[in-house]
Amino acid sequence: MDKITPFDIPLLNYEICQYLSQQDLTCCVQVSKAWAAWFAPTLWRDLDYQKTLPDAYTLARQQEHVKILRNIAMKSVGPVLAQLPCMNLQRLDFMENECYLDIRPVQLQVLSVLEKISTLRHLQITLALDSDSACQQWIRVLEANPHLESLSLKSVQFVDGMVFQKILQLCSGYERLSFCLMRKETITEGPRANESNTHEINEQGYRDAKAAIERMPEMRVRELSFHSYLELCQDTILYPLLERCPRMEKLDLPWVDRVSTLQYLSKASKEQKLPKLRHLVMGGLFTVNFLEDLIKAVSCIKSMESLQFHHGLLKTAAFSQCLVQYHHHSLTRLDFGRAVLTLWMFSVAMAGLPNLQYAKAKTYVEKEDGTDVVPLDKRWKCLDLRCLLLTMETWSSGLVLGSIQWAASTQKQSMDYLFPEIAKMKNLQELKLGCGQKDLYLLKSGYLTQLADLKQMRVFDLATTPRKRFGKQEGSWMAKHWPRLVRVYSHGASAYFRRGVLEKRPHVEILEQPAC
């Protein structure tokens, strides 16, 4: 009987491979044929074409192990995929921002390949559904992949509402759906530059699609992202679609340009049409009271755990007060995205949301004749906060800590308020506080020592390039007082700082800046 090694036991092999980098796995498969058989499945399981570009011969040899392909350019990799289909493929992500002129010539070839792969679970793809042949072949792909669980479809040149209703009907059993319906593009170059665009929006087709969606049975969708530049789509597609998704837990509407959408959300909230909704992402609607209206619109959804906003400028305190009034017991995650609010409004939210575990915001200090409009006196109650990503806008980076100008500045007043509040968050694991001040974390004159009790800190982001005097002492202090530290984003800090950290904790990763 052949000797059995730990690598022959699938669970043990999988557990061991979790601790090996891509470079480690590459070395392992070169040791021997036995090692190649053990480690090749993990090495080739997940291919990202932005990082790795295997040749056709190698891919042909290893295609049985390939289960995930990411960031594939349809123009360049599509023909290769057509010649070497990976029949065990479970996830396929095409690049999101491919040009219409690059997609159209090869999409039928790629769709014919996808029609033969019946093992797909997750698919992300961009298509030009402006012809009957493309629409019919895409529908055949969906029919040939009954095990799909997640679909992300970005459609350029999309024109037919009834085709979209047919797509929805085929996707009724999926758990995650993402649709991005783009405007019709004007072709200004290439062989089709002189052709007139004869595809006009068929309003009657969209009204028929609305009626058909309303007759559909309930869908199993738990996560939905819907992005359309066509106002008609929101009335005829989005609203009836939401009513067909009573199991929905996450709703992402990146672009909303109609107030009626808020009115619908308010109605759906009151009528309990989205009873399981826990995560809401919104953006794109620029009105004075947009976010306040949004909070009121979903006020009847008592299970809301996460709110995220893409855009907006918050100038009134009504938003924070609505947030606290309606969701103070349930909200655990708050992400303002690119929306900007005053520091005082942010402090109101932090003081009124005791269960908050994640907070991300861009703030500014409101001034009137050089002083704050309101005092910063709110005490934070979210003592279980795990991640804080806070950026301060409109700051002067020229002020020096300890100077007369600094002592009289609103920057000092804000920092004197923020750091004692952050120091109370004993469970904090990730911190980024950016304000343009290069001396913020100096050991002697800065605020670093106030964070000594954050023993759970794992990821720390300096947020800006510190001055040269920020060095070994600060690095040693972090290594000593934050025993769980695993990663620091240094933003060009000196080699002395790096040495101070690594002398005591050599396992800590020190990176220049976070990945986008």
C-alpha positions in Angstrom: 0.0 0.0 0.0 1.3 3.4 -0.9 2.3 5.7 1.9 -0.2 8.4 2.5 1.0 12.0 3.2 -0.9 14.9 4.7 -1.1 16.4 1.2 -3.2 13.4 0.0 -5.9 14.3 2.4 -8.0 17.1 0.7 -8.9 19.0 3.9 -5.4 19.0 5.2 -4.0 20.0 1.8 -6.5 22.8 1.5 -5.6 24.1 5.0 -1.9 24.0 4.3 -2.2 25.9 1.0 -4.1 28.7 2.7 -0.8 29.8 4.3 1.2 29.7 1.1 1.7 32.7 -1.2 1.5 32.5 -5.0 5.3 32.5 -5.1 5.4 29.6 -2.6 3.0 27.5 -4.6 5.0 28.1 -7.8 8.1 26.8 -6.0 6.2 23.8 -4.7 5.0 22.6 -8.0 8.6 22.6 -9.3 9.9 20.2 -6.7 8.6 16.9 -8.1 5.7 15.3 -10.0 4.1 14.4 -6.7 4.3 17.9 -5.3 3.0 19.3 -8.6 0.0 17.0 -8.3 -0.6 18.3 -4.7 -0.2 22.0 -5.2 -1.1 22.6 -8.9 -4.9 22.6 -8.2 -4.5 25.5 -5.7 -2.0 27.4 -7.8 -4.2 27.4 -10.9 -7.6 27.5 -9.1 -7.9 31.4 -9.2 -6.4 33.3 -12.1 -6.4 37.1 -12.3 -5.4 38.3 -15.7 -4.3 41.7 -14.4 -1.6 39.9 -12.4 -1.0 36.7 -14.4 -1.1 36.1 -18.2 -0.5 32.4 -18.9 0.1 31.3 -22.4 -2.4 29.1 -24.3 -0.2 25.9 -24.0 0.1 26.2 -20.2 -3.6 27.0 -19.8 -4.5 24.0 -21.9 -2.5 21.7 -19.6 -4.0 23.1 -16.4 -7.5 24.0 -17.5 -9.1 21.2 -15.4 -7.8 23.0 -12.2 -9.0 26.5 -13.2 -12.2 27.4 -11.4 -12.0 31.2 -11.3 -11.0 33.7 -14.0 -10.9 37.4 -13.2 -10.4 40.6 -15.2 -10.6 39.0 -18.6 -10.5 41.4 -21.6 -13.1 40.1 -24.0 -11.2 41.4 -27.0 -7.9 39.7 -26.2 -8.8 36.7 -24.0 -12.1 35.8 -25.4 -10.7 34.0 -28.5 -8.3 32.1 -26.2 -11.2 31.1 -24.0 -13.1 29.9 -27.1 -10.2 27.6 -28.0 -9.5 26.3 -24.4 -12.8 26.3 -22.4 -12.2 25.5 -18.8 -15.0 23.0 -18.2 -14.8 23.2 -14.4 -15.1 27.0 -14.4 -17.2 28.3 -11.5 -16.6 32.0 -11.7 -15.9 34.2 -14.7 -15.3 38.0 -14.4 -14.8 40.0 -17.5 -13.3 43.5 -17.3 -16.0 46.2 -16.5 -14.8 49.1 -18.6 -14.3 47.6 -22.0 -15.1 49.8 -25.0 -18.2 49.0 -27.0 -16.1 48.8 -30.2 -14.0 46.1 -28.5 -16.9 44.0 -27.3 -19.1 43.8 -30.3 -16.9 41.9 -32.7 -16.1 39.0 -30.3 -19.1 38.8 -28.0 -21.0 36.2 -30.1 -18.0 34.0 -30.1 -17.6 34.3 -26.3 -21.3 33.7 -25.7 -21.2 30.5 -27.7 -18.4 29.3 -25.4 -20.4 30.2 -22.2 -23.3 28.3 -23.6 -21.2 25.1 -23.3 -20.0 25.7 -19.8 -22.7 24.5 -17.4 -20.7 24.7 -14.2 -20.7 28.5 -13.8 -21.9 29.9 -10.4 -20.9 33.5 -10.8 -20.7 35.6 -13.9 -19.7 39.2 -14.5 -19.9 40.4 -18.1 -20.3 43.5 -20.3 -22.4 43.1 -23.5 -23.8 45.2 -26.3 -27.4 43.9 -26.5 -28.4 46.0 -29.5 -29.1 43.1 -31.9 -31.5 40.2 -31.9 -28.7 37.7 -32.4 -26.9 39.0 -29.3 -30.0 39.0 -27.1 -31.1 35.5 -28.2 -27.6 34.0 -27.6 -27.4 35.7 -24.2 -30.7 34.2 -23.2 -29.5 30.8 -24.4 -26.4 31.2 -22.1 -28.7 31.8 -19.1 -30.8 28.8 -20.0 -27.7 26.6 -20.3 -26.4 27.6 -16.8 -29.1 26.6 -14.4 -26.6 26.6 -11.4 -25.8 30.3 -11.7 -26.2 32.0 -8.3 -24.7 35.5 -9.1 -24.9 37.6 -12.2 -23.4 41.1 -12.9 -24.5 42.4 -16.3 -23.5 45.7 -17.7 -25.3 46.4 -21.0 -24.4 49.1 -23.5 -26.7 49.9 -26.3 -29.6 48.3 -24.4 -32.9 49.0 -26.1 -35.6 46.3 -25.5 -37.6 46.2 -22.3 -39.2 42.8 -23.0 -35.8 41.3 -23.5 -34.8 42.5 -20.0 -38.0 41.0 -18.6 -37.1 37.7 -20.1 -33.6 38.0 -18.5 -35.2 38.7 -15.2 -37.5 35.7 -15.5 -34.5 33.4 -16.2 -32.7 35.0 -13.2 -35.5 34.6 -10.7 -33.7 31.8 -8.8 -30.4 33.8 -8.4 -29.3 35.1 -5.0 -27.3 38.1 -6.3 -28.1 40.3 -9.3 -26.4 43.4 -10.6 -27.6 45.4 -13.6 -26.1 48.4 -15.2 -28.0 49.7 -18.2 -26.1 52.3 -20.1 -27.2 55.1 -22.5 -27.1 54.4 -26.2 -23.6 55.3 -27.4 -22.8 57.3 -30.5 -20.2 55.6 -32.6 -17.7 58.1 -33.9 -14.9 55.7 -35.1 -14.4 52.3 -36.7 -16.3 50.6 -39.5 -19.7 51.5 -38.0 -19.0 55.2 -37.6 -21.2 56.2 -40.5 -24.2 54.0 -39.6 -27.2 55.8 -38.1 -28.5 54.4 -34.8 -31.9 53.1 -35.7 -32.5 51.6 -32.2 -34.8 54.0 -30.5 -36.2 53.4 -27.0 -39.5 51.6 -27.3 -41.6 53.1 -24.5 -44.5 50.7 -25.1 -42.1 47.8 -24.9 -41.0 49.0 -21.4 -44.6 49.4 -20.3 -45.3 45.8 -21.5 -42.2 44.7 -19.6 -43.6 46.3 -16.5 -46.9 44.4 -16.8 -45.0 41.2 -17.4 -42.8 41.7 -14.4 -45.8 42.3 -12.2 -47.2 38.9 -13.2 -43.9 37.1 -12.4 -43.7 34.9 -9.3 -41.6 36.0 -6.4 -37.8 35.9 -7.0 -35.1 34.5 -4.6 -32.9 37.5 -4.9 -31.1 38.6 -1.7 -28.8 41.2 -3.1 -29.7 43.6 -5.9 -27.8 46.4 -7.6 -29.6 48.4 -10.2 -28.0 51.3 -12.2 -29.8 52.9 -15.1 -29.3 56.2 -16.9 -32.8 55.8 -18.4 -35.6 57.4 -16.3 -38.0 55.1 -17.9 -36.3 52.1 -16.4 -36.8 53.3 -12.9 -40.6 53.5 -13.3 -41.2 50.4 -15.5 -38.4 48.1 -14.3 -37.1 48.9 -10.9 -40.3 49.4 -9.0 -42.1 46.2 -10.1 -38.8 44.3 -9.7 -38.5 45.4 -6.0 -42.0 44.1 -5.3 -41.0 40.7 -6.7 -38.1 40.4 -4.2 -39.5 40.0 -0.7 -36.3 38.2 0.4 -34.0 41.1 -0.4 -31.4 41.9 2.2 -29.2 44.3 0.3 -30.3 47.0 -2.2 -27.7 49.1 -4.1 -29.0 52.1 -6.2 -25.8 53.9 -7.3 -27.7 56.4 -9.4 -31.2 57.7 -8.6 -32.3 60.8 -10.5 -36.0 60.8 -9.6 -37.6 61.9 -6.4 -40.3 59.3 -7.1 -37.8 56.6 -6.2 -37.6 58.0 -2.6 -41.4 58.1 -2.6 -41.6 54.5 -3.6 -39.1 53.4 -1.0 -41.1 55.2 1.6 -44.3 53.4 0.5 -42.5 50.1 0.3 -41.2 50.6 3.8 -44.6 51.4 5.3 -46.3 48.5 3.5 -43.5 46.1 4.6 -42.8 45.1 1.0 -39.1 44.8 1.8 -39.3 43.2 5.3 -35.8 41.7 5.3 -33.9 44.7 3.9 -30.8 45.3 6.1 -28.2 47.0 3.8 -29.0 50.0 1.7 -26.6 51.8 -0.7 -27.8 55.0 -2.4 -26.4 57.8 -4.5 -26.8 60.2 -7.4 -29.8 62.3 -6.2 -28.7 65.8 -5.4 -31.5 67.7 -3.6 -31.2 69.8 -0.5 -32.8 67.3 1.8 -32.1 64.1 -0.1 -30.4 62.1 2.7 -32.9 63.2 5.3 -35.7 62.2 3.0 -34.0 58.8 2.5 -33.7 58.1 6.2 -37.4 59.0 6.7 -38.3 56.8 3.6 -36.8 53.7 5.2 -37.8 54.6 8.8 -40.2 51.7 9.0 -37.5 49.1 8.3 -36.4 48.4 11.9 -33.8 45.8 10.9 -31.6 48.2 8.9 -27.9 47.4 9.7 -25.9 49.2 7.1 -26.3 52.5 5.2 -23.9 53.7 2.5 -24.1 56.9 0.4 -22.2 57.7 -2.8 -22.7 61.4 -3.1 -24.1 64.4 -1.3 -23.3 67.5 0.8 -24.9 67.6 4.3 -25.4 71.1 5.6 -28.2 70.6 8.2 -28.3 68.6 11.4 -31.6 67.1 10.5 -29.9 64.1 8.8 -28.0 63.0 11.8 -31.0 63.5 14.0 -33.2 61.4 11.7 -30.5 58.7 11.6 -30.4 58.5 15.4 -34.2 58.7 15.8 -35.1 55.9 13.4 -32.1 53.5 13.4 -30.2 54.0 16.7 -30.8 50.4 17.8 -30.1 48.4 14.6 -27.4 50.3 12.7 -23.9 48.7 12.8 -22.3 50.1 9.6 -22.3 53.7 8.4 -20.4 54.7 5.2 -20.9 58.2 3.8 -18.8 57.5 0.7 -18.1 60.7 -1.1 -20.8 62.6 0.8 -19.4 65.4 3.0 -20.8 66.4 6.4 -19.7 68.6 9.3 -17.7 67.2 12.1 -20.5 68.1 14.5 -23.0 66.1 12.5 -20.7 63.1 12.5 -20.3 63.4 16.2 -24.1 63.4 16.6 -24.2 60.1 14.7 -21.4 58.6 16.8 -23.1 59.6 20.0 -26.5 58.3 19.0 -25.6 54.9 17.4 -24.4 52.7 20.3 -24.1 49.5 18.1 -22.0 51.0 15.4 -19.0 48.9 14.4 -17.9 50.5 11.1 -17.8 54.2 10.3 -16.4 56.0 7.2 -16.9 59.7 6.5 -15.5 62.9 5.0 -16.0 65.8 7.3 -15.2 69.5 7.6 -15.3 72.0 10.4 -18.0 74.6 9.9 -16.7 78.1 10.6 -18.2 81.5 11.2 -15.8 84.4 11.7 -13.0 81.9 12.4 -14.9 79.9 15.1 -17.1 76.8 15.0 -20.8 77.3 14.7 -21.5 74.7 17.3 -19.2 73.2 20.1 -17.9 69.7 19.8 -19.3 68.3 23.0 -21.0 65.0 22.0 -19.6 61.9 23.7 -19.4 58.9 21.5 -21.4 55.8 22.7 -20.3 53.3 20.0 -17.8 51.6 22.3 -17.8 48.5 20.1 -16.5 50.3 17.1 -14.1 48.1 15.1 -13.2 50.3 12.1 -12.9 54.1 11.8 -12.0 55.8 8.5 -12.2 59.5 8.9 -11.0 62.2 6.5 -11.0 65.9 7.4 -11.6 68.4 4.5 -10.5 72.0 4.1 -7.5 71.8 6.4 -4.3 73.8 6.3 -1.3 71.5 6.3 1.1 74.4 7.0 0.3 74.7 10.7 3.0 73.3 13.1 1.9 71.5 16.2 2.8 73.6 19.3 2.9 76.9 17.4 0.8 80.0 18.4 -1.2 79.6 15.2 -2.0 76.0 16.0 -3.1 76.8 19.6 -5.7 79.2 18.3 -6.9 77.0 15.4 -10.1 75.0 14.9 -7.8 72.1 13.8 -6.5 71.9 17.4 -10.0 72.1 18.8 -11.1 69.3 16.6 -8.1 67.1 17.4 -8.5 67.8 21.1 -12.1 66.5 20.7 -11.5 63.5 18.4 -8.5 61.7 20.0 -10.0 61.3 23.5 -13.2 59.9 21.9 -11.2 57.5 19.7 -9.1 56.4 22.7 -12.3 55.1 24.3 -12.9 52.7 21.4 -11.0 49.8 23.1 -12.2 47.3 20.4 -10.9 49.4 17.5 -9.0 47.2 15.0 -8.6 49.6 12.0 -7.9 53.4 12.1 -7.4 56.0 9.5 -7.6 59.7 10.4 -6.5 62.1 7.6 -6.4 65.8 8.1 -3.4 67.0 6.1 -1.4 67.6 9.4 2.0 65.9 9.0 2.9 66.0 12.7 -0.3 64.5 14.0 1.3 61.2 15.3 4.5 62.5 16.7 5.3 60.9 20.0 6.3 64.0 22.0 4.1 66.8 20.6 1.5 64.9 18.7 -1.5 62.8 19.8 -0.1 59.3 19.4 0.3 58.5 23.1 -3.5 59.0 23.6 -4.1 55.8 21.6 -2.0 53.6 24.0 -5.1 51.6 25.2 -6.1 50.4 21.7 -4.7 46.9 22.2 -6.8 45.4 19.4 -5.4 47.6 16.7 -4.5 45.5 13.6 -4.4 48.0 10.7 -3.2 51.6 11.0 -3.2 54.2 8.2 -1.1 57.3 8.6 -3.3 58.9 5.9 -0.6 61.5 4.9 3.2 61.6 4.4 4.7 62.5 7.8 7.7 64.8 8.3 11.2 63.3 8.6 11.3 63.6 12.4 8.5 61.0 12.5 10.7 57.9 12.8 12.0 55.1 14.9 10.6 56.2 18.3 7.1 56.3 16.8 7.5 52.9 15.1 8.8 51.3 18.3 5.9 52.8 20.3 3.3 51.3 17.9 5.0 47.9 18.0 5.0 48.0 21.8 1.5 49.3 22.6 -0.4 47.6 19.7 0.4 43.8 20.1 -2.0 42.7 17.4 -0.7 45.0 14.7 -0.3 43.3 11.3 -0.3 46.1 8.8 0.7 49.8 8.6 0.1 52.1 5.6 3.1 54.4 5.9 2.6 56.8 3.0 6.3 57.3 2.5 7.4 57.4 6.1 11.1 57.2 6.7 13.1 54.0 6.8 13.7 54.7 10.5 10.0 54.3 11.2 10.0 51.0 9.4 13.0 49.9 11.4 11.3 50.8 14.7 8.3 48.7 13.9 10.1 45.7 12.5 12.7 45.4 15.2 10.0 44.4 17.7 7.4 42.9 15.3 9.0 41.6 12.1 5.8 40.1 10.9 4.1 43.4 10.4 3.4 44.5 6.8 4.4 48.1 6.0 2.9 49.2 2.8 2.9 52.6 1.1 -0.8 53.1 0.7 -4.0 51.0 0.6 -5.1 49.4 -2.6 -8.0 51.2 -4.4 
